[in-house]
Amino acid sequence: MPLKDTGGKGLATVEDYYQDYDSRARELRSQGKKIIGYLCALTPLEIITAAGLIPFRIKGDVNEPITLADTQMETIACPLVRSCFDISLKVNRNFLDGLVIPHACDSICRTYDVWKYSLDLPYSHFVNTPHLTNDLSLEFFKDELNTFRKSLGKFAGKEISDDSLSQAVKTYNENRARVRELYELRKSDPSQISGAEITRVLVAAMGIPIEESVEMISGVIDEVKQRAMVPTKRLPRIMVVGGQVDDVAFIKLVEDSGARVVADDLCPGAREFAADVNITGNPIDGIAERYLRKINCARTYREKKGTYQEYLEARFGHIGRAIKDFQVDGVVLYIYKYCDPFGFEVPAMKSYIESQGTPVLYLEDEYSMSTIGRLRTRIQAFLELISSR
């Protein structure tokens, strides 16, 4: 059954912010707010918000060739990171007051000094997130977050209190709950909301204050629930797994090829919103636990325990559960060139998903619209394979 749009303002607001991604940040900056740019889902946003600052996620542009970035950054760095840097150089982002970069992958971590030097913002900070998840790493990370807390508080001109952190935790948990509720609307067959629409919602939310994100996503949920359903033939239900997808182009390509993208393990996506911060006496304890142990990212090392199959289940079990919950017919592994963390995981991940009886298509892309034609051919062939099963 195709979806009939009722024309509510939820998705209209999303489209405005998606198309003019910087607009809300610029408006807030003109009102005297301080905007902190950041990279990656591992950035502890609760601390930024608790300081009275506005987090703004820096994104790239698949339609813009990478040129300026290649004069200052190694071309073997991840194309997503290079595009984010390239756009930051080309677009006048004078609304940014600071930059926060976590120790995510090498392409993000090792280019921090380039970002800091080239953007030359009043504030910058590198959050040293461990790659291990053991107790010693957790204690180190708590100290690191407290260092960040003090540094950011000094820049904001006020101490970041436990009460303000606790309130920020509650607001971000509420936003995550709204996203999970939105994802529930993908479980029906056909899903009530398309994968392309979900991507637009989550990308638009990256550039606005968290309170406004909660309101916007709630509006989308209310609007989508009012949609009328009409009969249609069943299309293959696809899950997309990979790193950061901050443009609708690839998801739309899959759906335009004759499928429905009903689930994902992406950023922004299910990976970011699956787990909340636990409410703890010391808010830093809950924040550290979530960002170190609860985000299932390829950059984080999980110690091998038990048999190989048990290890795969511990590592990728959330993907297996999504395949069942969302009735997924096939999985697309969408990995950017030079993305070593996800690239190294492909063999094990592919093995695990196929062991669940689900076909897998592995695509390595350039983060560019120039590759769309080649990708379309492979996706169409994959969908034909699924339909013939």
Secondary structure, 3 states (H helix, E strand, C coil): CCEECCCCHHHHHHHHHHHCCCHHHHHHHHCCCCEEEECCCCCCHHHHHHCCCEEEECCCCCCCCCCHHHHCCCCCCCHHHHHHHHHHHHCCCCCEEEEEEECCCHHHHCCHHHHHHHHCCCEEEEECCCCCCCHHHHHHHHHHHHHHHHHHHHHHCCCCCHHHHHHHHHHHHHHHHHHHHHHHCCCCCCCCCCHHHHHHHHHHHCCCCHHHHHHHHHHHHHHHHCCEECCCCCCCEEEEEEEECCCCHHHHHHHHCCCEEEEEEEECCHHHHCCCCCCCCCHHHHHHHHHHHHCCCCCCCCCCCCCHHHHHHHHHHHHHHHHHHCCCCEEEEEEECCCHHHHHHHHHHHHHHHHCCCCEEEEEECCCHHHHHHHHHHHHHHHHHHHCC
